[in-house]
Amino acid sequence: MKPIKNFNSISASGTRERLKPGGYVVRITAVKDVTKKEYLEILFDIAEGPAAGYYADAFYNDKPYAHRLIRSYKDAALGLFKRFTEAVDASNGTDFSGQVEKGLKEEQLVGKTLGIVLAEEEYLTNRGEISKRLYDSVDLPVDKVRTGDYKVPDLKKYAPKDEPAQAVSSEPELIPDPDIPF
């Protein structure tokens, strides 16, 4: 092994408890507009409670997928996008919903708070094992999270994709008849 300089000055990482499904007040830390695909990629961190600063740990520097919200503004998703902007507005006393028609400046979302509900789902890992991960299920005003006025969806169980259909033979199936001697 190569020598590591200043190793004695490095603090050992502690064990982190995994976030649990539930409501969280989060702070938006970065926003990127992906115009070609019509969505905002929003990074966040937990803003309040025992898990505050959860994603500020260096462990998450190269794992934006762990604390990312994707909010599409395609025509088919405008109702969901409006729910997002209204939750930001209710949480911060802003009027982002009113600015969308003029062209929302996404960088103005940085630093704003939002309530989200994280739920849990099972998935199949690359090793063929079933594991669990969190996903964001809904945007809410922060007051709803603070008062517990939300519902956490039940665990989404992993459902394997259907097996390919069995080929159906056009030949009739021969069923043995015990009364025929040969």
Secondary structure as UniProt FT lines:
FT   TURN            5..6
FT   HELIX           7..9
FT   STRAND          22..34
FT   TURN            35..38
FT   STRAND          39..46
FT   TURN            50..53
FT   HELIX           54..56
FT   HELIX           58..60
FT   TURN            61..62
FT   HELIX           64..67
FT   STRAND          68..72
FT   HELIX           75..77
FT   HELIX           78..92
FT   HELIX           96..99
FT   HELIX           100..102
FT   HELIX           106..109
FT   TURN            110..111
FT   STRAND          113..124
FT   TURN            126..127
FT   STRAND          130..140
FT   HELIX           142..147
FT   TURN            178..179
//
